[in-house]
Amino acid sequence: MRSFRPEDSAFYDFEYFLSLEYRYFSYAHRSRIRNLLEFVGDVNGKRVLDVGGGGGVFAYLLSKRGGDVCLVDYSEAAIAFARSRFPGLRAIQMSAYELDTLIERYDVVICFDVIEHLDRLQDMLEAVKEVLVSDGRFYVATDNESSPFKTVRLLSCLERFGRYFSMEGRDYNMIKRVESYRRSVLGIDYHTSHVNSYGLEELCKEVESCGWRVIQFRTYHLYDDPLKKFFSWLLGPKSGTHMVLECVLH
């Protein structure tokens, strides 16, 4: 396993921020955004730290809900983009491993789709402890590799077939085609910067081994369609392709 490198960040900046608008403001990611915001819940009047928040979409949405939000990200381009796209948003360039250098303490810390890029997850989990108030909440989200929609071939095929029956799924297919073409032209895939992957139980154990307690979780899908909803209902609450944990300090 190799660590996340500066050249990974440079390509990720290009790939990610070029597609930011249609990723997050199209139908393709509405289910994801809705699930994560619902899970975090009320942030009105709370101090919120968004770790690895990229271009600032979640930081902006949480600030619209009354949160006093600060965004930190490793990427200089991400911070510049967030400040330009969302004027007034507090944004600081720093590594997720350096959170202990922040003076302020936060009621809520979120870390969405970041840990798959970290080769030192436990160092980041320790750093979050330094900036969270004693009764605060930490939310971490990533792909759920133990989802049967990823491990069972039939369900994986049904999942791809079901995309054609919802606007979210069709938008997702469009994004996949555009990004596949762009990657083929450049000869680089930003997913090479994914250095870790986790199933639900594996991530819970990893987090709890670092002194956190997982008090609830949710699995969800990047996009929804009727077939996926039906099979998810049959398979139960651990079947979603993505997951988010709510954690507190012991």
Backbone hydrogen bonds in HBPLUS format (Angstrom, degrees):
<---DONOR---> <-ACCEPTOR-->    atom                        ^
c    i                          cat <-CA-CA->   ^        H-A-AA   ^      H-
h    n   atom  resd res      DA  || num        DHA   H-A  angle D-A-AA Bond
n    s   type  num  typ     dist DA aas  dist angle  dist       angle   num
A0008-ASP N   A0005-ARG O   2.94 MM   3  5.19 130.5  2.19 104.7 118.4     1
A0009-SER N   A0005-ARG O   3.23 MM   4  6.67 154.5  2.30 151.3 157.9     2
A0010-ALA N   A0006-PRO O   2.99 MM   4  6.32 154.1  2.05 149.6 156.9     3
A0011-PHE N   A0007-GLU O   3.20 MM   4  6.39 162.4  2.23 143.8 146.7     4
A0012-TYR N   A0008-ASP O   2.85 MM   4  5.99 160.8  1.88 151.7 158.4     5
A0013-ASP N   A0009-SER O   2.80 MM   4  5.96 153.0  1.88 149.9 156.4     6
A0014-PHE N   A0010-ALA O   3.38 MM   4  6.67 161.1  2.42 141.1 144.3     7
A0015-GLU N   A0011-PHE O   2.89 MM   4  6.14 174.4  1.90 164.6 164.4     8
A0016-TYR N   A0012-TYR O   2.77 MM   4  5.58 164.4  1.80 149.5 155.0     9
A0017-PHE N   A0013-ASP O   3.01 MM   4  5.68 155.6  2.07 140.3 147.6    10
A0018-LEU N   A0014-PHE O   3.22 MM   4  5.79 147.2  2.34 132.7 141.1    11
A0019-SER N   A0016-TYR O   3.19 MM   3  5.44 130.2  2.45  98.3 110.5    12
A0020-LEU N   A0017-PHE O   3.34 MM   3  4.72 164.7  2.36  92.4  96.8    13
A0023-ARG N   A0019-SER O   2.91 MM   4  5.92 141.3  2.06 154.9 167.2    14
A0024-TYR N   A0020-LEU O   3.03 MM   4  6.07 177.7  2.03 160.7 160.0    15
A0025-PHE N   A0021-GLU O   2.88 MM   4  5.44 146.5  2.00 142.1 151.3    16
A0030-ARG N   A0027-TYR O   3.21 MM   3  5.26 166.0  2.23 108.9 113.2    17
A0033-ILE N   A0029-HIS O   2.99 MM   4  6.23 171.9  2.00 160.1 161.7    18
A0034-ARG N   A0030-ARG O   2.86 MM   4  5.92 164.8  1.88 149.3 154.3    19
A0035-ASN N   A0031-SER O   2.92 MM   4  6.05 166.0  1.94 150.6 154.3    20
A0036-LEU N   A0032-ARG O   3.02 MM   4  6.19 168.3  2.04 156.6 159.4    21
A0037-LEU N   A0033-ILE O   3.00 MM   4  6.10 167.3  2.02 153.5 157.2    22
A0038-GLU N   A0034-ARG O   2.97 MM   4  6.03 161.2  2.01 149.7 155.3    23
A0039-PHE N   A0035-ASN O   2.97 MM   4  6.06 152.4  2.05 143.2 151.0    24
A0040-VAL N   A0036-LEU O   3.05 MM   4  6.25 161.3  2.08 149.8 153.9    25
A0041-GLY N   A0037-LEU O   3.01 MM   4  6.13 155.0  2.07 144.1 151.4    26
A0046-LYS N   A0043-VAL O   2.91 MM   3  5.21 164.4  1.93 135.4 134.9    27
A0045-GLY N   A0066-GLY O   2.91 MM  21  5.78 165.3  1.93 131.4 129.1    28
A0068-ASP N   A0046-LYS O   2.80 MM  22  5.95 173.5  1.80 160.6 162.6    29
A0107-ASP N   A0047-ARG O   2.91 MM  60  5.26 134.0  2.13 128.2 141.5    30
A0108-VAL N   A0047-ARG O   3.07 MM  61  6.36 154.3  2.13 162.1 164.2    31
A0048-VAL N   A0068-ASP O   2.90 MM  20  5.85 166.1  1.92 135.4 139.1    32
A0070-CYS N   A0048-VAL O   2.86 MM  22  6.29 150.9  1.94 158.9 168.4    33
A0049-LEU N   A0108-VAL O   2.87 MM  59  6.34 156.2  1.92 153.1 160.7    34
A0110-ILE N   A0049-LEU O   2.87 MM  61  6.29 163.2  1.90 164.9 170.1    35
A0050-ASP N   A0070-CYS O   2.85 MM  20  6.18 166.8  1.86 160.9 164.9    36
A0072-VAL N   A0050-ASP O   2.98 MM  22  6.22 165.5  2.00 163.6 160.2    37
A0051-VAL N   A0110-ILE O   2.85 MM  59  6.06 165.4  1.87 171.3 167.7    38
A0052-GLY N   A0072-VAL O   2.73 MM  20  5.73 133.4  1.95 138.8 153.7    39
A0053-GLY N   A0072-VAL O   3.30 MM  19  6.32 146.7  2.41 148.6 149.9    40
A0056-GLY N   A0053-GLY O   3.09 MM   3  5.54 166.1  2.11 137.9 138.8    41
A0060-TYR N   A0056-GLY O   2.86 MM   4  5.90 158.7  1.91 149.8 155.4    42
A0061-LEU N   A0057-VAL O   2.97 MM   4  6.24 163.9  1.99 151.9 156.3    43
A0062-LEU N   A0058-PHE O   2.88 MM   4  6.00 159.9  1.92 152.5 157.5    44
A0063-SER N   A0059-ALA O   2.96 MM   4  6.12 147.1  2.07 141.3 150.6    45
A0064-LYS N   A0060-TYR O   2.95 MM   4  6.25 144.5  2.07 146.6 156.5    46
A0065-ARG N   A0062-LEU O   3.10 MM   3  5.02 138.1  2.29  93.0 105.1    47
A0067-GLY N   A0062-LEU O   3.08 MM   5  5.61 158.2  2.13 147.8 143.8    48
A0066-GLY N   A0063-SER O   3.06 MM   3  5.16 156.7  2.12 108.1 110.2    49
A0071-LEU N   A0090-ARG O   2.88 MM  19  6.09 167.3  1.90 145.6 149.9    50
A0092-ILE N   A0071-LEU O   2.76 MM  21  6.19 155.8  1.82 154.8 162.5    51
A0073-ASP N   A0092-ILE O   3.15 MM  19  6.67 146.4  2.27 153.1 161.4    52
A0094-MET N   A0073-ASP O   2.91 MM  21  5.53 147.5  2.01 121.2 130.5    53
A0079-ILE N   A0075-SER O   3.20 MM   4  6.48 160.3  2.24 146.8 150.9    54
A0080-ALA N   A0076-GLU O   3.02 MM   4  6.27 163.9  2.05 150.6 155.1    55
A0081-PHE N   A0077-ALA O   2.87 MM   4  6.00 158.2  1.92 147.4 153.8    56
A0082-ALA N   A0078-ALA O   2.87 MM   4  6.07 163.3  1.90 151.3 155.6    57
A0083-ARG N   A0079-ILE O   3.00 MM   4  6.19 163.0  2.03 151.4 155.5    58
A0084-SER N   A0080-ALA O   3.04 MM   4  6.19 150.8  2.13 143.1 151.1    59
A0085-ARG N   A0081-PHE O   2.74 MM   4  5.88 167.3  1.76 159.5 163.3    60
A0086-PHE N   A0082-ALA O   2.86 MM   4  5.66 157.3  1.91 143.6 150.0    61
A0089-LEU N   A0086-PHE O   3.08 MM   3  5.83 157.7  2.13 145.7 148.0    62
A0098-GLU N   A0095-SER O   3.06 MM   3  5.38 165.7  2.08 112.0 116.3    63
A0101-THR N   A0098-GLU O   3.04 MM   3  5.88 168.1  2.05 125.1 128.3    64
A0102-LEU N   A0099-LEU O   2.97 MM   3  5.64 167.4  1.98 121.8 126.0    65
A0106-TYR N   A0131-VAL O   2.70 MM  25  5.99 163.0  1.72 160.4 165.0    66
A0133-VAL N   A0106-TYR O   2.93 MM  27  5.80 163.7  1.96 152.6 151.6    67
A0137-ARG N   A0107-ASP O   2.98 MM  30  6.44 155.5  2.05 151.9 156.0    68
A0109-VAL N   A0137-ARG O   2.94 MM  28  6.43 157.0  1.99 157.9 164.8    69
A0139-TYR N   A0109-VAL O   2.84 MM  30  6.29 161.1  1.88 160.4 166.9    70
A0111-CYS N   A0139-TYR O   2.79 MM  28  6.14 139.3  1.96 157.1 170.3    71
A0141-ALA N   A0111-CYS O   3.05 MM  30  6.40 160.2  2.09 143.9 145.2    72
A0113-ASP N   A0141-ALA O   2.82 MM  28  5.63 153.8  1.88 128.6 137.5    73
A0117-HIS N   A0114-VAL O   2.82 MM   3  5.63 163.9  1.85 127.6 133.3    74
A0118-LEU N   A0115-ILE O   3.13 MM   3  5.06 162.7  2.16 103.6 109.1    75
A0195-VAL N   A0116-GLU O   2.70 MM  79  5.88 129.1  1.96 154.0 170.6    76
A0196-ASN N   A0116-GLU O   3.14 MM  80  4.65 144.7  2.27 133.4 132.1    77
A0123-ASP N   A0120-ARG O   3.10 MM   3  5.41 124.8  2.42 103.7 117.4    78
A0124-MET N   A0120-ARG O   3.25 MM   4  6.68 153.7  2.33 151.4 158.6    79
A0124-MET N   A0121-LEU O   3.05 MM   3  5.21 117.1  2.46  99.5 114.5    80
A0125-LEU N   A0121-LEU O   2.92 MM   4  6.25 158.6  1.97 155.2 161.9    81
A0126-GLU N   A0122-GLN O   2.95 MM   4  6.13 148.8  2.05 143.4 151.1    82
A0127-ALA N   A0123-ASP O   2.98 MM   4  6.19 151.9  2.06 141.5 149.5    83
A0128-VAL N   A0124-MET O   2.95 MM   4  6.26 150.1  2.04 151.4 158.5    84
A0129-LYS N   A0126-GLU O   3.17 MM   3  5.32 125.0  2.49  97.9 111.1    85
A0130-GLU N   A0127-ALA O   3.04 MM   3  5.41 138.2  2.22 105.3 116.3    86
A0131-VAL N   A0128-VAL O   3.05 MM   3  5.49 152.2  2.13 112.4 120.3    87
A0136-GLY N   A0133-VAL O   2.94 MM   3  5.00 161.6  1.98 118.5 118.2    88
A0138-PHE N   A0247-CYS O   2.93 MM 109  5.01 164.7  1.96 148.8 151.2    89
A0247-CYS N   A0138-PHE O   2.73 MM 109  5.01 160.6  1.76 153.2 159.5    90
A0140-VAL N   A0245-LEU O   3.17 MM 105  5.41 149.2  2.27 138.8 148.0    91
A0245-LEU N   A0140-VAL O   2.90 MM 105  5.41 158.9  1.95 149.5 154.9    92
A0142-THR N   A0243-MET O   3.08 MM 101  5.75 147.7  2.19 148.3 157.9    93
A0243-MET N   A0142-THR O   2.92 MM 101  5.75 162.0  1.96 173.5 179.5    94
A0144-ASN N   A0241-THR O   2.75 MM  97  5.02 175.4  1.75 126.6 126.2    95
A0147-SER N   A0144-ASN O   3.21 MM   3  5.71 164.3  2.24 115.7 118.2    96
A0145-GLU N   A0198-TYR O   2.89 MM  53  5.64 166.6  1.91 141.6 138.2    97
A0150-LYS N   A0147-SER O   2.85 MM   3  5.40 160.9  1.88 116.8 123.4    98
A0151-THR N   A0147-SER O   3.06 MM   4  6.36 141.6  2.21 142.4 154.0    99
A0152-VAL N   A0148-PRO O   2.93 MM   4  5.20 155.5  2.00 133.2 136.3   100
A0156-SER N   A0152-VAL O   2.95 MM   4  6.18 155.0  2.01 155.9 164.1   101
A0157-CYS N   A0153-ARG O   2.94 MM   4  6.22 153.8  2.01 151.0 157.2   102
A0158-LEU N   A0154-LEU O   2.94 MM   4  6.22 158.4  1.99 148.2 154.6   103
A0159-GLU N   A0155-LEU O   2.79 MM   4  5.93 150.0  1.88 144.7 153.3   104
A0160-ARG N   A0156-SER O   3.15 MM   4  6.44 155.2  2.22 142.9 148.0   105
A0161-PHE N   A0157-CYS O   2.97 MM   4  6.20 159.4  2.01 149.7 155.8   106
A0162-GLY N   A0158-LEU O   2.81 MM   4  5.92 151.6  1.89 147.3 154.8   107
A0163-ARG N   A0160-ARG O   3.34 MM   3  5.56 150.6  2.43 101.4 109.3   108
A0164-TYR N   A0161-PHE O   3.39 MM   3  6.29 159.8  2.43 121.9 124.4   109
A0165-PHE N   A0162-GLY O   3.05 MM   3  5.56 167.9  2.06 120.2 123.8   110
A0170-ARG N   A0166-SER O   3.02 MM   4  6.28 158.8  2.06 148.6 154.3   111
A0171-ASP N   A0167-MET O   2.93 MM   4  6.10 159.1  1.98 150.0 155.5   112
A0172-TYR N   A0168-GLU O   2.92 MM   4  6.14 150.0  2.01 144.5 153.6   113
A0173-ASN N   A0169-GLY O   2.96 MM   4  6.26 154.2  2.02 146.8 153.0   114
A0174-MET N   A0170-ARG O   3.06 MM   4  6.32 153.3  2.13 144.0 151.0   115
A0175-ILE N   A0171-ASP O   2.98 MM   4  6.28 159.0  2.02 150.3 155.3   116
A0176-LYS N   A0172-TYR O   2.93 MM   4  6.21 160.6  1.97 151.6 157.0   117
A0177-ARG N   A0173-ASN O   2.99 MM   4  6.26 155.8  2.05 148.5 154.3   118
A0178-VAL N   A0174-MET O   3.03 MM   4  6.29 166.3  2.05 154.6 157.7   119
A0179-GLU N   A0175-ILE O   2.92 MM   4  6.08 172.5  1.93 158.2 160.4   120
A0180-SER N   A0176-LYS O   2.87 MM   4  5.88 152.9  1.94 143.1 151.3   121
A0181-TYR N   A0177-ARG O   3.05 MM   4  6.21 157.7  2.10 146.4 151.6   122
A0182-ARG N   A0178-VAL O   3.02 MM   4  6.29 163.1  2.05 149.6 154.4   123
A0183-ARG N   A0179-GLU O   2.88 MM   4  6.02 160.5  1.91 149.6 154.8   124
A0184-SER N   A0180-SER O   2.99 MM   4  6.13 150.7  2.08 142.0 150.0   125
A0185-VAL N   A0181-TYR O   3.06 MM   4  6.33 148.6  2.17 148.6 156.5   126
A0186-LEU N   A0182-ARG O   3.03 MM   4  6.27 160.6  2.07 148.8 153.9   127
A0187-GLY N   A0183-ARG O   2.61 MM   4  5.48 140.8  1.76 143.5 154.9   128
A0192-THR N   A0189-ASP O   3.05 MM   3  5.96 168.0  2.07 125.5 128.3   129
A0193-SER N   A0190-TYR O   2.99 MM   3  5.83 167.6  2.01 121.9 125.9   130
A0194-HIS N   A0191-HIS O   2.97 MM   3  5.32 163.0  2.00 112.3 115.5   131
A0203-LEU N   A0199-GLY O   2.95 MM   4  6.11 161.3  1.98 155.6 159.6   132
A0204-CYS N   A0200-LEU O   3.04 MM   4  6.30 163.5  2.07 154.0 158.7   133
A0205-LYS N   A0201-GLU O   3.06 MM   4  6.25 161.7  2.09 148.2 152.4   134
A0206-GLU N   A0202-GLU O   2.99 MM   4  6.21 155.7  2.05 145.9 153.1   135
A0207-VAL N   A0203-LEU O   2.90 MM   4  6.09 165.9  1.92 158.2 160.8   136
A0208-GLU N   A0204-CYS O   2.93 MM   4  6.06 164.6  1.95 150.2 155.1   137
A0209-SER N   A0205-LYS O   2.88 MM   4  5.94 141.1  2.03 142.8 152.5   138
A0210-CYS N   A0207-VAL O   3.10 MM   3  5.45 151.8  2.18 105.8 114.5   139
A0211-GLY N   A0208-GLU O   3.14 MM   3  5.28 160.3  2.18 111.2 111.3   140
A0213-ARG N   A0248-VAL O   2.85 MM  35  5.36 154.2  1.92 157.9 164.3   141
A0248-VAL N   A0213-ARG O   2.96 MM  35  5.36 153.5  2.03 143.8 151.5   142
A0215-ILE N   A0246-GLU O   2.89 MM  31  5.86 154.9  1.95 157.7 166.2   143
A0246-GLU N   A0216-GLN O   2.90 MM  30  5.43 162.5  1.94 162.3 158.6   144
A0218-ARG N   A0244-VAL O   2.96 MM  26  5.45 144.6  2.09 152.8 161.7   145
A0244-VAL N   A0218-ARG O   2.88 MM  26  5.45 144.7  2.00 153.9 164.8   146
A0220-TYR N   A0242-HIS O   2.86 MM  22  5.28 153.8  1.93 135.4 142.6   147
A0242-HIS N   A0220-TYR O   2.88 MM  22  5.28 152.8  1.96 163.1 162.3   148
A0229-LYS N   A0225-ASP O   3.00 MM   4  6.21 162.7  2.03 161.6 167.1   149
A0230-PHE N   A0226-PRO O   3.03 MM   4  6.21 158.7  2.07 149.1 154.5   150
A0231-PHE N   A0227-LEU O   3.04 MM   4  6.31 171.6  2.05 157.7 158.6   151
A0232-SER N   A0228-LYS O   2.86 MM   4  5.88 151.6  1.94 146.8 155.6   152
A0233-TRP N   A0229-LYS O   3.02 MM   4  6.14 149.3  2.11 141.5 149.0   153
A0234-LEU N   A0230-PHE O   3.14 MM   4  6.50 150.1  2.23 143.5 151.6   154
A0235-LEU N   A0231-PHE O   2.89 MM   4  6.03 155.9  1.95 147.7 154.1   155
A0236-GLY N   A0232-SER O   2.95 MM   4  5.92 138.8  2.12 144.2 151.9   156
A0239-SER N   A0236-GLY O   3.29 MM   3  5.93 160.4  2.33 127.9 128.0   157
